[in-house]
Amino acid sequence: MNYLTYSYLLTPLHTGASSQAGNLMGIAREAHTELPYLPSSSLRGKIRSTLETMHPDEAGTFFGERIKDGQQPTEGEVWFADATLLLFPIASYSHQFVWITCPLWLSRWNRWLCNQNLQELIVGWRSLLNSKEGKKAIASVSGTSIYLQGALLNQTDIQAIPNDSVRWQCLDKLPDGNGILDLKNKLVVLSDADCAGLVEIGLQREVRVALKEEEKTVAGGSFRSEEAIPSETVLFFPWGMKPAKEEAKTNKVRESLSSILNDRLQFGGLEGLGRGWTANTTVELTTKKENNDA
């Protein structure tokens, strides 16, 4: 069976990167879009370590045995894909903050949902945003104007999102951040390019320094700037389980996996600083035929 897990960031997420420029400790980014993401290796590693403490006798078979004692690794019974952006919070002078998304993110999401109504909606929104006479934003936000990180969208730039069930039914399964997520009043759909630009501006950046011993002065050259995906962001990642190689040998770990992916988990680096706490909700994916029949 295949599943889709939504991760609502309760705290900023530092995913780590393979390289850094100067004193900037960057985050993992997609090679072709430069958008931040949470690599599947980080997801799998954290989930595996959690389940190994719960079911040490089953986890090796379920995830695949590592190389040890001269034995070759074995194939596991579960797979995970990268976690990518679905909703990103952006500061707004007029509305405190709103969530932005774009046709690219929504299309990636619907590749797994296979929802025909959502697909038609995405096609319409993409056409409206990309046409010369089209709108700059499609929003559920009230008011005559919207400020996004200082950028101003006037009433003529905005197409309102009607409050009907077709547009919101796919969002019902998202974790709401303990009641914070309010998409019916704070969702803004932008073009892919505008969304990417605002994400770059909206990433959290902190400067860290090391102090000299017994002095409150900075040690020479010992500072760095760290990037993080801000709290209130919503990511999603697909995953699935293969049939068990030996019946009943991984039943407990399978049940526990479904349980922890409907609970809170901590991903990424800087765990000691409380980074990477997520509230997760998992839904089972249906086939394209099942969705079309519905």
Secondary structure, DSSP 4 states (H G I P E B T S, - for coil): -EEEEEEEESS-B----S--BTTEE---B-TTT--B-B-HHHHHHHHHHHHHHH-HHHHHHHH-PPSBTTBPP---SEEEPPBEEEEEEEEETTTEEEEEE-HHHHHHHHHHH--HHHHHHHHHHHHHHHSTTS-SEEE---SS-EEETTEEE-GGGEEEPP--HHHHGGGTTS--TTTT--HHHHEEE--HHHHHHHHHHHSEEEEEEEEPTTSSSEEEEEEEEEEEBPTT-EEEEEEEEPPPSSTTSSHHHHHHHHHHTTSEEE-SS-GGGTTTEEEEEEEEPPPHHHHHH-
